[in-house]
């Protein structure tokens, strides 16, 4: 057996998860990550609104950010409750509203954003797929900030590893582990953002409404599915059936939806 306890070559950071505290006022890196992602999304969508053929204007983006924030928080919390710990929360209903105790699901947050995007686009008569394509381009940076916050919190760490960049986490015992949060920040966040930005700015992919939505779903689904192989699943869930994690199960529909959007956008473009 390899001695994982002796392999750590990178020291885990000593950053306090609480950035600032004054009495009952507490600012955490995790909440700051969500705020940073929303600000970045608002800034980029506002710049897109200035483009000649933009399907929306800046005022609409100012309004939509509030809708999106509600969708992320409400959907993320409900997703965590339903997907990851329903038995606990159904017997402790009051704890569902305890957002400060953590527990947000990306897949739930994504569902919340999808719902609010559809409702807002319909209310403001904005072409849905063109709107969704642009939201898809700016979304990965929020994922990047969120995963970095997971790393700062020392949560969602990976399985034991003997790689040179493996590290021990305060809640993970004296075992060198994959920094899986950083893998996700890189794959789901930075790389996916650079890919979508390149396609949007440097190609004619905007002529295929829905295509960038498909690429986002495919990119996130693939990155998350692969990282799950080196990420320790939630202790109360483990591997479903002994071989697949809940994160992988939830990523499979994303891959299917992403492929569906790509095929649909290609078909519609050919018909046009």
MOGI-V509281 format. One record per residue. N is the residue number from 1. RES is the residue in one small letter. PSI is psi in whole degrees, -180 to 180 (NA if undefined). BURIAL is I if it has 16 or more other C-alpha atoms within 10 Angstrom, else O. Layout:
n=N res=RES psi=PSI burial=BURIAL
n=N res=RES psi=PSI burial=BURIAL
This chain:
n=1 res=x psi=139 burial=O
n=2 res=x psi=137 burial=O
n=3 res=x psi=93 burial=O
n=4 res=x psi=-23 burial=I
n=5 res=x psi=-20 burial=I
n=6 res=x psi=7 burial=O
n=7 res=x psi=-9 burial=I
n=8 res=x psi=121 burial=I
n=9 res=x psi=-11 burial=O
n=10 res=x psi=129 burial=O
n=11 res=x psi=139 burial=O
n=12 res=x psi=145 burial=I
n=13 res=x psi=166 burial=O
n=14 res=x psi=37 burial=O
n=15 res=x psi=130 burial=O
n=16 res=x psi=129 burial=O
n=17 res=x psi=-22 burial=I
n=18 res=x psi=116 burial=O
n=19 res=x psi=-40 burial=O
n=20 res=x psi=140 burial=O
n=21 res=x psi=130 burial=O
n=22 res=x psi=102 burial=O
n=23 res=x psi=-126 burial=O
n=24 res=x psi=-2 burial=O
n=25 res=x psi=117 burial=O
n=26 res=x psi=126 burial=O
n=27 res=x psi=117 burial=O
n=28 res=x psi=153 burial=I
n=29 res=x psi=-34 burial=I
n=30 res=x psi=-46 burial=I
n=31 res=x psi=-35 burial=I
n=32 res=x psi=-33 burial=O
n=33 res=x psi=-45 burial=I
n=34 res=x psi=-44 burial=I
n=35 res=x psi=-43 burial=I
n=36 res=x psi=-41 burial=I
n=37 res=x psi=-41 burial=I
n=38 res=x psi=-41 burial=I
n=39 res=x psi=-42 burial=O
n=40 res=x psi=-44 burial=I
n=41 res=x psi=-44 burial=I
n=42 res=x psi=-44 burial=I
n=43 res=x psi=-46 burial=I
n=44 res=x psi=-42 burial=I
n=45 res=x psi=-34 burial=I
n=46 res=x psi=-39 burial=I
n=47 res=x psi=-39 burial=O
n=48 res=x psi=-33 burial=I
n=49 res=x psi=-22 burial=I
n=50 res=x psi=-10 burial=O
n=51 res=x psi=148 burial=O
n=52 res=x psi=-40 burial=O
n=53 res=x psi=25 burial=O
n=54 res=x psi=137 burial=O
n=55 res=x psi=0 burial=O
n=56 res=x psi=166 burial=I
n=57 res=x psi=173 burial=I
n=58 res=x psi=-37 burial=I
n=59 res=x psi=-38 burial=O
n=60 res=x psi=-36 burial=I
n=61 res=x psi=-41 burial=I
n=62 res=x psi=-41 burial=O
n=63 res=x psi=-40 burial=O
n=64 res=x psi=-32 burial=I
n=65 res=x psi=-37 burial=I
n=66 res=x psi=-44 burial=O
n=67 res=x psi=-45 burial=I
n=68 res=x psi=-40 burial=I
n=69 res=x psi=-43 burial=I
n=70 res=x psi=-42 burial=I
n=71 res=x psi=-42 burial=I
n=72 res=x psi=-49 burial=I
n=73 res=x psi=-50 burial=I
n=74 res=x psi=-46 burial=I
n=75 res=x psi=-41 burial=I
n=76 res=x psi=-41 burial=I
n=77 res=x psi=-47 burial=I
n=78 res=x psi=-36 burial=I
n=79 res=x psi=-42 burial=I
n=80 res=x psi=-42 burial=I
n=81 res=x psi=-45 burial=I
n=82 res=x psi=-37 burial=O
n=83 res=x psi=-36 burial=I
n=84 res=x psi=-27 burial=I
n=85 res=x psi=52 burial=O
n=86 res=x psi=-38 burial=O
n=87 res=x psi=-39 burial=O
n=88 res=x psi=-50 burial=O
n=89 res=x psi=-29 burial=O
n=90 res=x psi=-20 burial=O
n=91 res=x psi=-6 burial=O
n=92 res=x psi=65 burial=O
n=93 res=x psi=-35 burial=O
n=94 res=x psi=-26 burial=O
n=95 res=x psi=-14 burial=O
n=96 res=x psi=-34 burial=I
n=97 res=x psi=-3 burial=O
n=98 res=x psi=70 burial=O
n=99 res=x psi=-27 burial=O
n=100 res=x psi=-12 burial=O
n=101 res=x psi=2 burial=O
n=102 res=x psi=179 burial=O
n=103 res=x psi=75 burial=I
n=104 res=x psi=137 burial=I
n=105 res=x psi=130 burial=I
n=106 res=x psi=-46 burial=I
n=107 res=x psi=-36 burial=I
n=108 res=x psi=-42 burial=I
n=109 res=x psi=-39 burial=I
n=110 res=x psi=-45 burial=I
n=111 res=x psi=-40 burial=I
n=112 res=x psi=-42 burial=I
n=113 res=x psi=-39 burial=I
n=114 res=x psi=-46 burial=I
n=115 res=x psi=-48 burial=O
n=116 res=x psi=-34 burial=I
n=117 res=x psi=-45 burial=I
n=118 res=x psi=-46 burial=I
n=119 res=x psi=-43 burial=O
n=120 res=x psi=-44 burial=I
n=121 res=x psi=-40 burial=I
n=122 res=x psi=-42 burial=O
n=123 res=x psi=-37 burial=O
n=124 res=x psi=3 burial=O
n=125 res=x psi=45 burial=O
n=126 res=x psi=134 burial=I
n=127 res=x psi=118 burial=O
n=128 res=x psi=-50 burial=I
n=129 res=x psi=-36 burial=I
n=130 res=x psi=-37 burial=I
n=131 res=x psi=-47 burial=I
n=132 res=x psi=-36 burial=I
n=133 res=x psi=-43 burial=I
n=134 res=x psi=-35 burial=I
n=135 res=x psi=-37 burial=I
n=136 res=x psi=-37 burial=I
n=137 res=x psi=-39 burial=I
n=138 res=x psi=-12 burial=I
n=139 res=x psi=-38 burial=I
n=140 res=x psi=-27 burial=I
n=141 res=x psi=-35 burial=I
n=142 res=x psi=-38 burial=I
n=143 res=x psi=-39 burial=I
n=144 res=x psi=-51 burial=I
n=145 res=x psi=-40 burial=I
n=146 res=x psi=-43 burial=I
n=147 res=x psi=-34 burial=I
n=148 res=x psi=-38 burial=I
n=149 res=x psi=-38 burial=I
n=150 res=x psi=-39 burial=I
n=151 res=x psi=-44 burial=I
n=152 res=x psi=-38 burial=I
n=153 res=x psi=-12 burial=I
n=154 res=x psi=36 burial=I
n=155 res=x psi=166 burial=I
n=156 res=x psi=40 burial=I
n=157 res=x psi=172 burial=I
n=158 res=x psi=-176 burial=I
n=159 res=x psi=165 burial=I
n=160 res=x psi=143 burial=I
n=161 res=x psi=153 burial=I
n=162 res=x psi=17 burial=I
n=163 res=x psi=155 burial=O
n=164 res=x psi=-28 burial=O
n=165 res=x psi=9 burial=O
n=166 res=x psi=152 burial=I
n=167 res=x psi=160 burial=I
n=168 res=x psi=146 burial=I
n=169 res=x psi=143 burial=I
n=170 res=x psi=-37 burial=O
n=171 res=x psi=3 burial=O
n=172 res=x psi=10 burial=I
n=173 res=x psi=180 burial=O
n=174 res=x psi=57 burial=O
n=175 res=x psi=133 burial=I
n=176 res=x psi=130 burial=I
n=177 res=x psi=159 burial=I
n=178 res=x psi=133 burial=I
n=179 res=x psi=71 burial=I
n=180 res=x psi=-25 burial=I
n=181 res=x psi=-39 burial=I
n=182 res=x psi=-32 burial=I
n=183 res=x psi=-44 burial=I
n=184 res=x psi=-38 burial=I
n=185 res=x psi=-37 burial=I
n=186 res=x psi=-50 burial=I
n=187 res=x psi=-54 burial=I
n=188 res=x psi=-25 burial=I
n=189 res=x psi=-82 burial=I
n=190 res=x psi=-52 burial=I
n=191 res=x psi=-44 burial=I
n=192 res=x psi=-39 burial=I
n=193 res=x psi=-46 burial=I
n=194 res=x psi=-39 burial=O
n=195 res=x psi=-50 burial=O
n=196 res=x psi=-39 burial=I
n=197 res=x psi=-42 burial=I
n=198 res=x psi=-46 burial=O
n=199 res=x psi=-40 burial=I
n=200 res=x psi=-41 burial=I
n=201 res=x psi=-32 burial=O
n=202 res=x psi=-3 burial=O
n=203 res=x psi=178 burial=O
n=204 res=x psi=27 burial=O
n=205 res=x psi=-21 burial=I
n=206 res=x psi=-13 burial=I
n=207 res=x psi=-7 burial=O
n=208 res=x psi=78 burial=I
n=209 res=x psi=130 burial=I
n=210 res=x psi=-15 burial=I
n=211 res=x psi=-44 burial=I
n=212 res=x psi=-32 burial=I
n=213 res=x psi=-45 burial=I
n=214 res=x psi=-43 burial=I
n=215 res=x psi=-39 burial=I
n=216 res=x psi=-49 burial=I
n=217 res=x psi=-44 burial=I
n=218 res=x psi=-45 burial=I
n=219 res=x psi=-46 burial=I
n=220 res=x psi=-46 burial=I
n=221 res=x psi=-43 burial=I
n=222 res=x psi=-47 burial=I
n=223 res=x psi=-45 burial=I
n=224 res=x psi=-42 burial=I
n=225 res=x psi=-44 burial=I
n=226 res=x psi=-43 burial=I
n=227 res=x psi=-30 burial=I
n=228 res=x psi=-22 burial=I
n=229 res=x psi=-26 burial=I
n=230 res=x psi=15 burial=I
n=231 res=x psi=132 burial=I
n=232 res=x psi=125 burial=I
n=233 res=x psi=164 burial=I
n=234 res=x psi=135 burial=O
n=235 res=x psi=-37 burial=O
n=236 res=x psi=-7 burial=O
n=237 res=x psi=-46 burial=O
n=238 res=x psi=-156 burial=O
n=239 res=x psi=127 burial=I
n=240 res=x psi=124 burial=O
n=241 res=x psi=7 burial=O
n=242 res=x psi=5 burial=O
n=243 res=x psi=-10 burial=O
n=244 res=x psi=140 burial=O
n=245 res=x psi=164 burial=I
n=246 res=x psi=-38 burial=I
n=247 res=x psi=-40 burial=I
n=248 res=x psi=-39 burial=I
n=249 res=x psi=-43 burial=O
n=250 res=x psi=-20 burial=I
n=251 res=x psi=-27 burial=I
n=252 res=x psi=-46 burial=I
n=253 res=x psi=-31 burial=O
n=254 res=x psi=-40 burial=I
n=255 res=x psi=-41 burial=I
n=256 res=x psi=-44 burial=O
n=257 res=x psi=-42 burial=I
n=258 res=x psi=-45 burial=I
n=259 res=x psi=-39 burial=I
n=260 res=x psi=-43 burial=I
n=261 res=x psi=-42 burial=I
n=262 res=x psi=-46 burial=I
n=263 res=x psi=-41 burial=O
n=264 res=x psi=-47 burial=I
n=265 res=x psi=-39 burial=I
n=266 res=x psi=-43 burial=I
n=267 res=x psi=-46 burial=O
n=268 res=x psi=-36 burial=O
n=269 res=x psi=-39 burial=O
n=270 res=x psi=-39 burial=O
n=271 res=x psi=-34 burial=O
n=272 res=x psi=NA burial=O
